[in-house]
Amino acid sequence: MNRLYVVRHGESKWNLSNKLQGQKNVSLTLKGISQAMKLSHNLREEQIDYIYSSDLKRAYETAKIIGNVLDKKVYPKKGLRERSFGKWEGLTNLQIKKLYKHKYDLWNKHPQNVKIPKGETFQEVKNRTVKTLNSIINKHRNKNILIVSHSVVVKILIMETLKLDNGFYKKIQIKNCDLNIIDLKNREIISNKFK
């Protein structure tokens, strides 16, 4: 049995300013660093064997803070990156609504169905996320694995584990440094164990 500890990165500077980050490299805020430190101390008794992270700065910084406390190396993986939001990256919701009204309205109802200009489709993100996760699991059978990533990827991991269809995407809420523990043997999720 594998146990996955799936974490969204700590608060970033663009989270604070409500900008869509996508694959832009943005640093953690002081609060984000504090969130990662708190989580890392809560994870000390969990016997984590491996830590994998998105290679984007905010996730990798979060993983490194946790890795330092747990004395574990962090393995960055491009396949765990956030969805590319193309032309929307760096824009606020207000700016996106003004520039892309029709797509923005659909985004608010069914974000998994929106094709963002120059960005990835939901299915493309799902395909690379599942492929990356399967390679990690196949490499480390019966291990406890911490994965630090981003909102879209974390939601995909939860939906795939529970065999939920894409329509559940909007119903799953993931905050900064939220932790979900997924037991792959019987597909149980323990959400936010330490809150």
C-alpha positions in Angstrom: 0.0 0.0 0.0 1.2 3.5 -0.8 0.2 6.5 1.3 0.3 9.8 -0.4 0.5 13.1 1.5 -0.6 15.6 -1.0 0.0 19.3 -0.2 -0.7 22.5 -2.0 2.1 25.0 -1.7 2.1 27.8 0.9 0.8 31.3 0.2 2.6 33.0 -2.6 3.0 36.7 -3.4 0.5 36.3 -6.3 -2.0 34.5 -4.1 -1.9 37.6 -1.9 -2.6 39.9 -4.9 -5.2 37.5 -6.4 -3.2 37.0 -9.6 -3.5 33.8 -11.6 -0.1 32.2 -11.4 -0.1 29.1 -13.6 3.4 28.2 -14.5 5.0 31.6 -13.6 7.6 31.4 -10.9 6.4 33.2 -7.8 8.0 33.2 -4.3 6.3 32.4 -1.0 5.2 35.2 1.3 6.3 35.2 4.9 2.9 33.6 5.8 3.6 30.9 3.1 6.9 30.1 4.8 5.2 30.0 8.2 2.5 27.7 6.8 5.1 25.3 5.4 7.0 25.3 8.7 3.9 24.5 10.7 3.0 21.7 8.4 6.5 20.3 8.4 6.5 20.0 12.2 3.1 18.3 12.1 4.5 15.8 9.6 7.4 14.7 11.8 5.6 11.6 13.1 4.3 10.5 9.7 7.3 8.5 8.5 7.6 10.1 5.1 9.9 8.1 2.8 10.1 10.4 -0.2 9.3 14.0 -1.1 8.3 15.0 -4.7 7.5 18.5 -5.7 6.5 20.6 -8.7 9.6 22.4 -10.0 7.9 25.8 -9.7 9.4 28.0 -7.1 6.4 28.3 -4.7 5.9 24.5 -4.5 9.6 23.7 -4.4 10.2 26.2 -1.6 7.4 24.7 0.4 8.8 21.2 -0.2 12.3 22.3 0.8 11.1 23.7 4.1 9.4 20.4 4.9 12.3 18.4 3.6 14.7 20.3 5.8 12.6 19.6 8.9 12.1 15.9 8.0 15.7 15.5 6.7 14.6 14.3 3.3 15.7 15.2 -0.2 13.2 16.9 -2.5 12.8 15.5 -6.0 11.4 18.2 -8.4 9.1 17.0 -11.2 8.0 19.1 -14.1 4.9 16.9 -14.4 3.6 18.2 -11.1 3.5 21.8 -12.3 0.4 23.9 -12.1 -1.8 24.1 -15.2 -0.5 26.6 -17.7 -3.0 29.4 -17.8 -1.4 30.9 -20.9 -2.5 34.5 -21.5 -4.3 34.6 -18.2 -1.1 34.2 -16.1 -0.4 37.3 -14.1 -3.9 38.7 -14.5 -6.4 39.2 -11.7 -9.9 37.8 -11.9 -11.2 41.3 -12.6 -8.8 41.7 -15.6 -9.7 38.2 -16.9 -13.4 39.0 -16.7 -12.9 42.3 -18.6 -10.7 40.8 -21.3 -12.2 37.3 -21.7 -15.9 37.7 -20.5 -17.4 34.6 -22.2 -14.5 32.3 -21.2 -14.5 33.8 -17.7 -18.2 33.1 -17.2 -17.7 29.5 -18.3 -14.6 29.3 -16.0 -16.7 30.2 -13.0 -19.2 27.4 -13.8 -17.1 24.7 -15.4 -13.4 25.6 -15.2 -12.4 22.1 -16.4 -14.1 22.8 -19.7 -12.4 26.1 -20.6 -9.6 26.3 -23.2 -7.6 29.2 -22.1 -5.7 31.1 -24.9 -2.1 29.6 -25.2 -2.8 27.5 -22.0 -3.2 23.8 -21.3 -6.5 22.1 -21.4 -7.7 20.4 -18.3 -7.3 17.0 -20.0 -3.6 17.8 -20.8 -2.9 18.6 -17.2 -4.8 15.5 -16.1 -2.8 13.3 -18.5 0.6 14.6 -17.3 -0.4 14.5 -13.7 -1.6 10.9 -13.8 1.5 9.8 -15.8 3.8 11.5 -13.2 2.0 10.1 -10.3 2.1 6.6 -11.7 5.8 6.8 -12.3 6.4 7.9 -8.7 4.2 5.1 -7.3 5.7 2.4 -9.5 9.2 3.5 -8.4 8.3 3.5 -4.7 5.9 0.6 -3.9 4.5 0.5 -0.4 6.1 3.8 0.6 4.8 7.0 2.2 5.2 9.8 -0.4 4.8 13.5 0.1 3.8 15.4 -3.0 3.8 19.2 -3.0 2.1 20.8 -5.9 -0.7 23.2 -6.9 -4.4 23.6 -6.7 -5.4 22.1 -10.0 -2.9 19.1 -9.7 -4.0 18.4 -6.1 -7.7 18.4 -7.2 -6.8 16.0 -10.1 -5.0 13.6 -7.7 -8.0 13.6 -5.4 -10.5 13.1 -8.2 -8.4 10.3 -9.8 -7.9 8.5 -6.6 -11.7 8.5 -5.8 -12.6 7.9 -9.4 -14.6 11.1 -9.6 -15.6 12.6 -13.0 -14.4 16.0 -14.0 -17.7 17.6 -12.9 -16.5 17.4 -9.3 -13.5 19.7 -10.0 -15.3 22.9 -8.8 -16.6 21.2 -5.7 -13.2 20.5 -4.3 -11.6 23.4 -2.4 -7.9 23.4 -1.7 -6.3 26.2 0.4 -2.6 27.0 0.7 -0.7 24.3 2.6 -3.8 22.1 2.9 -2.9 18.4 3.4 -4.8 15.5 2.1 -3.7 12.0 3.0 -4.6 9.4 0.4 -4.4 5.6 1.1 -4.1 4.1 -2.3 -5.1 0.6 -1.2 -8.7 1.5 -0.4 -8.9 5.0 -1.8 -9.6 6.7 1.5 -8.8 10.4 1.8 -8.2 12.0 5.2 -8.4 15.8 4.4 -6.6 18.4 6.4 -5.6 16.0 9.2 -3.7 18.7 11.2 -6.2 21.5 11.1 
